[in-house]
Every structure is written in structure tokens, then in C-alpha cells.
Amino acid sequence: MFGTAAFLLPLVLLLLVEFALSAAGVAEDRRKVFIPVNESGSHLALNPAYVERYFSDFRPGVPFTPFAHEKADSTYRVVTLGGSTTAGFPYRFYNGFPGRLGVLLQAAMPDRHVEVVNLSMSAVTSYTVLDLGRAVLSHDPDVFVVYAGHNEFYGAFGVATTESALANLPWLKRLILRLRKTVLFTLAEGLFQDDRRQPGPSDRTLMARVVREADIPEGGEVFRAGIEQYRQNMSRLLHAAREAGVPVVLGTLVDNLSGQAPLSGGPHADSLFAVGQALLGNGEVDAARDAFSRARDADGLRFRAPGALNQWIVSQTEATVVDLRPVFDAASATGIPGYDLFTDHLHPSARGYGLMAEAFARSVAPEPRIALEPDFGLDDLDRSHADLLLARLLGDYPFVRNPDPDSVLANQRAPVVAALRRGGIDSLAAMIVTGRTQFQTAQSEATALLLAAGDSLSALRSARSLVSWQPLNRELVFRWLRTGLENPALDHETLRLAVLAASRWPDAFSLGGLGVVLLRQGRLDEAEWALGQAEAISPEDPSVLFNTARLLVLSGDTLSAQQYFARYQAVVQN
């Protein structure tokens, strides 16, 4: 009895200290998963300080996608989970597939407030996906959309990364993440880690810094450990979501099959890749795809997920599986995706992200009420910034084998210097990369530059991106919607802005504006719905009455049109 008490006493004391520190709010800023983004606390967002727990020597960037603290009945909340592809790299979060998915869902359900909460970031593994997935369940998501798996070897807590010195024991890594939610563990780790974190850009890319094991043979112990940790963590996520009644949509993993040679340079993998090129050149697409896939799986430098992960994904019965592989094959010029749909070894181009968004939307959303044409474009600032990020990425290891650090640094600085010299939006992008300005500030300046140059269409697209940095700014959204409504030539962009405004702030102006754009495009049925919704909110709104009269004229109902026009005249005369 005495021995048991002696053993339990220190544990009890630790628990009491933990409880007291927690009650006092010690280290609360680092332990909270979500924090308020405004003074009223009406909206929350992922806490950048919280996600530091996944890394040892840098602070990851996180998408800014706030959501309402109190979820309204009309809200449809989608949570996306994954790594850098789900975060949108090399583009900003609003140009990745979750941002584009949000636009499609808003058009599909314009009578609901759609929130896409993107909890993704670069270089995270299934441990982070599981941790954040569990954390957000208490905030009533309607669905999870998960695209993850490329980082299981070199991401945070990966089996072969410098980012985690832990043994490859999934239970131990999950335990560490749970302990990091306690005050005592957080304080203890903070003593050793704070001075190692790098708040600014490093001279070397993250890919160049995280590799501990550069040769992981297919089927070997480390290889099997990576597959097993993914299987365990994702199974736990599916179980937790099922218990909470949240459906999960899983996407199969795609990568640059035909354009990216094996990164390790191993003779077997290189030989298979060469075979794939020859077969593709002869028009033997299926055989070439098999050879390219085997070359990727034989590549010992595992920055791309092996096919074994897709085998597990497609076998799941507790989730809706969206197979992206045939989607990319069908869109590729050769039938096997390469640099026509990817920017590097695995991050899609803007068109590739658009394809992903459309594929996920077909599984998540009902038949769209407002049809949108495919949109694979980018605003000018994000395009220029992405070019600089890609030049930096592709100029270092592993894309350059055995790189000389001085040469790498010089090659990375050259595009930035050239962009600064060109001035304009390219200069703004270079200033972001060098840390001399924030993206949101540069986006505002880019919009002003385009407007001053008379490029109204590009300015409106840039403004739509600016709105993504200030998603709660109703005045900003409505100001740019008014600008778009003044010029029918901008309707392609204005339609998306109107759909967004109607989803977030459904009033006579936003719904009426949506009706105006649809009316100008000759989409009478959709315009009738939007104007009907606007009239229900504000029956005497003169703009709504006037445009409803126009709609009825175009529909051939001149008698009803006269009645609406009479109502319009009565309102404006009073």
C-alpha cells in the first residue's frame, strides 16, 4: 500500500500542477487549436502558434480561412485536411483546390452560407491530419475532404525525416502530440525549441533540409513503417469522423508521372522511367503509365507517395473515395500527367487544382443551382509569386543532385533580383519572397496598379483574391461587386464575386446583383431564382423590381412585366 502511494503521489502532484497552470491560462496562446480573429470573437481560425508543435525549427504558414464560432443552421461547413497540395502550393490558399472548391459549393448552394475551413500546411504527415481532424470535430463540420499522403517519409513526424528523431513507433508519436497539449510539456519543450525556430525564409528549401534517409528501398523496413503509420492514422481519423457522424471524402494521390524523373537517380528507377518514355513515345499509354508508376515506386528518395497508399485509399468503405488519377489522365495531353498539369514533382498547376476542385465538388455538392464555367486562372501577383517559389524549389536539392550551397544561393537570388528590376507586380512578388512586405499588402497594391493601368478584368480578379485575405470584410466585397456590375465585360469574374457575396451576406443587393449578371448572360431560369430570393428579402427594392420586369420581358410574359414595372415606378416616385 505504501509503495503504491509513493508511486502515485508524484503523478497526483503533476496533475494538480497541470490543472492549476491550465486554469490560470499559462501557455494558452500555444495550446489553443483555434483562436478568435476579431474583437467580438465571432469567428475563429487555426492558431499559427499551435501548429508549431509539429515542427522543430520553423514556423509553417497556414491558410487564413476563418469560420463562425457559433455555426448557423444555414451554414455548410467543409473542412479540408492535408499537406502542401491541399494548402495550395505554389499558389495562395484561395487558388488551391479548397479555395476553388468553395466557389463551386457556393454556386451549388447559394442559399446556404458555405465555409471551407482549410487546415492544411506544408510538410505535414497523417499525424497532423489526425490531430487537427479530431480537434475540429467539436466545431460541427458537415464533411471532411482529405488529400494527404505525400509526406509520410519526410514530413513532420515522418519515418525518415530530420524533423523527428523519434523511433518509428506510431503510438509514441501520437502520445507526444497528445502530451504537447498539456501546459507542463509545452513549457518544457519551449525551453529547448524556441531559439531554433526560424520565423523568416531560410536560404535552403524545406525539401533540402528534412531528409535524414535519402535511400528508402521499396518494401524495406522504413518503407513499410511509412505505409503503416499512414494506415493507422487515417483509420483513426475515419473512425473518429464516423463516431461524430461526419462523412469523409478521400482523394487518391496524383503526381507528375511522365515529367518527373526519379529523384534518387538510382539505375533501376531511371531505367523504368526511360522505358516509360519510350512506350509513351510509341503511343502505348497504358504500358507507359505502368512503367512510370513503377519508376516512382522504385525511387528511393520518397518525396512522392508510393502506389501502396492509393491501394489503401481505394479500399476504404468508410469514406467516399474520389479517384483523381483518371481525372488527371483524361485531362493530360498524352494521357499521363506531366508538366502539363503539375508545376513540379507533385504540386498541380492552376488547371490541375481546378480539376481537383471539380472532382471533389461532384462528390460533396448537389447539382449546382448556379452553373460556373471552369476557371483555371490566377491573379497576376499569385502567378508571379508562384514562379519565384518554383524557381527556388527546383534550383535546390533534390531537383539538383549534389548541389553546391553557394551556387544554389546565387541561382535562387537571381530570379528575385530580376523581378525587382522589372518593377510592377513582379517587384511586389519579389518583396514578398524576401520578407519586405506582406502578401495582403502587396495584393492591395497589385489591384491598384492594374486598375490604374486600365486592366479592369485583371484588377477584378486581383480584388477577388484580396477579398480572400479579408473574408469578413463585407464593405470590401460589396465595393468590388458594384465595380463589376458596372461593366458587363467583367461578368465572368463578377459572377463569382456575386455568388460569394450572396452566400455570405444574402440581401437584396447581393442576390439582386447575382440576378443581374445571370440576366445579362441570358441565363433566365437562374436569374429568376436569384431575383426571386432578393424580392422575398426586400419586396420594394427598386433595382430588384426593375430587373424582374426585364426578366419577364425576356421570358415573354409582358403582362407580368408591366405589373413589375408599375411597381418599380411607384417605388421610385415615392
Disulfide bonds with the S-S distance in Angstrom:
none
